[in-house]
Amino acid sequence: MSRKLKALKALFASVVMVVAASAAMGQLDKIKPVGVKPTLGCCKCLGGTNTLDLSTVSSNNWTVNGSPAIFLTAIHPLWNINPGPAKWISSAATGGTGTMPAGPYEYRLEFVVPACSIEQKVTLSGNYGGDDDVQVFLDNALISQCVGGWCFNTPKKTLPTFSTAVGSGSHVLRVRVVNGSPSPSGMFVNAKLSGTCTSQPTK
């Protein structure tokens, strides 16, 4: 085999390795690593908008009582509120059909609203459901609640909603679910940050 042919084969092998590595990195970019906080984008021009989905969907790292929340594949037949596009989550895979201990379940998702050169007016809004009583907090401020149980069944309760302004900085969306007695327990939340670009860039 000639020296020139060997060199060409080595070059070809190097190109294949670079392409494969690039493809692998592209796949990794689609997966949000644990610990990375969802972050609202900055404005590029006045009148523009930004949105960020904070719902209980697989791309967001929701936790419950300090552990990763579990997305449910089976739920109780009385949980008839349509959560779409969010998903029901719980602290166990059997949370929707099994017996969960009574007591509070603290669901959390941390996120960031950056301080950008073009300021934006940011609103957090959405809807939710849970078994039994549910309170929704932005950081430590209560922004909505559904009490009296049945916060998962439309003949008993209407779909609760929330809307509140959000400033720049790191925040936590908290959903506190109180299970009144040993029984199924879980929750879902559709939550969206909406930013409207409102002022000239700072100098």
NORLIN-V785680 format. One record per residue. N is the residue number from 1. RES is the residue in one small letter. SS is DSSP state (alpha for helix, beta for strand, coil for the rest). PSI is psi in whole degrees, -180 to 180 (999 if undefined). D_CENTER is the distance of its C-alpha to the mean C-alpha in Angstrom with 2 decimals. Layout:
# NORLIN-V785680
n->(N,N)
res->(RES,RES)
ss->(SS,SS)
psi->(PSI,PSI)
d_center->(D_CENTER,D_CENTER)
This chain:
# NORLIN-V785680
n->(1,2,3,4,5,6,7,8,9,10,11,12,13,14,15,16,17,18,19,20,21,22,23,24,25,26,27,28,29,30,31,32,33,34,35,36,37,38,39,40,41,42,43,44,45,46,47,48,49,50,51,52,53,54,55,56,57,58,59,60,61,62,63,64,65,66,67,68,69,70,71,72,73,74,75,76,77,78,79,80,81,82,83,84,85,86,87,88,89,90,91,92,93,94,95,96,97,98,99,100,101,102,103,104,105,106,107,108,109,110,111,112,113,114,115,116,117,118,119,120,121,122,123,124,125,126,127,128,129,130,131,132,133,134,135,136,137,138,139,140,141,142,143,144,145,146,147,148,149,150,151,152,153,154,155,156,157,158,159,160,161,162,163,164,165,166,167,168,169,170,171,172,173,174,175,176,177,178,179,180,181,182,183,184,185,186,187,188,189,190,191,192,193,194,195,196,197,198,199,200,201,202,203)
res->(m,s,r,k,l,k,a,l,k,a,l,f,a,s,v,v,m,v,v,a,a,s,a,a,m,g,q,l,d,k,i,k,p,v,g,v,k,p,t,l,g,c,c,k,c,l,g,g,t,n,t,l,d,l,s,t,v,s,s,n,n,w,t,v,n,g,s,p,a,i,f,l,t,a,i,h,p,l,w,n,i,n,p,g,p,a,k,w,i,s,s,a,a,t,g,g,t,g,t,m,p,a,g,p,y,e,y,r,l,e,f,v,v,p,a,c,s,i,e,q,k,v,t,l,s,g,n,y,g,g,d,d,d,v,q,v,f,l,d,n,a,l,i,s,q,c,v,g,g,w,c,f,n,t,p,k,k,t,l,p,t,f,s,t,a,v,g,s,g,s,h,v,l,r,v,r,v,v,n,g,s,p,s,p,s,g,m,f,v,n,a,k,l,s,g,t,c,t,s,q,p,t,k)
ss->(coil,coil,alpha,alpha,alpha,alpha,alpha,alpha,alpha,alpha,alpha,alpha,alpha,alpha,alpha,alpha,alpha,alpha,alpha,alpha,alpha,alpha,alpha,alpha,alpha,alpha,alpha,alpha,alpha,coil,coil,coil,coil,coil,coil,coil,coil,beta,beta,beta,coil,coil,coil,coil,coil,coil,coil,coil,beta,beta,beta,beta,beta,coil,coil,coil,coil,coil,coil,coil,coil,coil,beta,beta,coil,coil,beta,beta,coil,beta,beta,coil,coil,coil,coil,coil,coil,coil,coil,coil,coil,coil,coil,coil,coil,coil,coil,coil,beta,beta,coil,coil,coil,coil,coil,coil,coil,coil,coil,beta,coil,coil,beta,beta,beta,beta,beta,beta,beta,beta,beta,beta,beta,coil,coil,coil,coil,coil,coil,beta,beta,beta,beta,beta,beta,beta,beta,beta,beta,beta,coil,coil,beta,beta,beta,beta,beta,beta,coil,coil,beta,beta,beta,beta,beta,beta,coil,coil,coil,coil,coil,coil,coil,coil,coil,coil,coil,coil,coil,beta,beta,beta,beta,beta,beta,beta,coil,coil,beta,beta,beta,beta,beta,beta,beta,beta,beta,beta,beta,coil,coil,coil,beta,coil,coil,coil,beta,beta,beta,beta,beta,beta,beta,beta,beta,beta,beta,coil,coil,coil,coil,coil,coil)
psi->(132,156,-36,-41,-40,-41,-41,-40,-39,-41,-43,-43,-39,-42,-43,-42,-41,-44,-43,-41,-40,-41,-41,-41,-37,-38,-39,-34,-24,-13,124,113,148,135,-15,124,134,137,128,142,162,161,144,-21,159,141,-7,171,156,146,155,125,122,18,171,79,162,-22,-9,136,69,144,161,124,37,-3,158,134,151,130,129,139,-19,136,164,142,-22,-13,75,0,126,115,-12,142,-2,171,151,138,161,-176,-5,155,-24,14,-26,-14,-19,-164,112,143,149,158,179,146,119,106,138,144,120,144,170,134,107,153,103,165,-35,117,152,147,119,134,138,124,160,-164,171,171,159,167,111,-70,147,135,137,129,143,112,-116,7,124,126,-13,154,153,114,169,10,-180,30,25,6,114,-32,-23,-38,148,159,116,150,171,158,129,152,149,130,175,155,-176,138,167,126,119,134,114,117,128,116,114,-26,163,114,174,149,139,-176,165,156,131,114,134,133,132,122,132,126,120,-16,164,152,143,151,999)
d_center->(57.78,58.18,56.48,55.00,53.44,51.93,50.39,48.91,47.40,45.86,44.40,42.97,41.35,39.74,38.31,36.87,35.20,33.65,32.35,30.87,29.19,27.74,26.38,24.78,23.15,21.84,20.16,18.68,17.26,15.04,13.46,11.02,13.03,12.05,12.34,11.40,9.44,7.70,10.87,12.29,15.42,18.92,21.49,24.29,26.55,27.29,25.99,23.07,19.46,16.01,12.65,9.02,6.28,3.52,4.15,4.89,5.70,7.49,6.58,3.63,6.18,6.14,9.86,12.58,15.89,15.34,14.70,11.97,10.89,12.74,11.99,15.15,17.75,20.15,19.88,22.70,24.76,24.53,20.75,21.65,19.06,17.46,13.66,13.41,11.55,8.94,10.29,12.05,11.31,13.96,15.64,17.96,18.40,21.05,19.12,19.53,23.23,24.59,25.56,23.06,24.73,25.03,23.37,20.18,16.79,14.51,10.74,9.08,6.36,8.62,8.78,12.07,14.25,17.25,20.81,22.14,25.76,25.19,23.67,21.15,20.55,16.85,15.61,12.50,13.00,12.01,13.16,12.74,15.04,16.03,19.17,21.16,20.62,17.33,16.84,14.00,14.42,13.66,15.01,18.14,18.80,18.58,17.40,17.77,19.09,20.45,23.39,26.28,24.37,23.72,20.30,19.64,22.84,23.79,27.54,26.98,24.25,22.84,19.13,18.13,16.50,15.79,16.38,17.07,17.99,16.22,18.42,18.10,17.13,14.56,12.68,10.83,9.10,11.04,11.79,15.26,16.73,20.49,22.13,25.71,27.47,27.05,25.33,22.15,18.98,15.30,12.77,10.24,8.61,8.53,7.71,9.01,10.79,14.26,16.85,20.55,22.96,25.76,28.23,30.39,29.37,30.54,33.51)
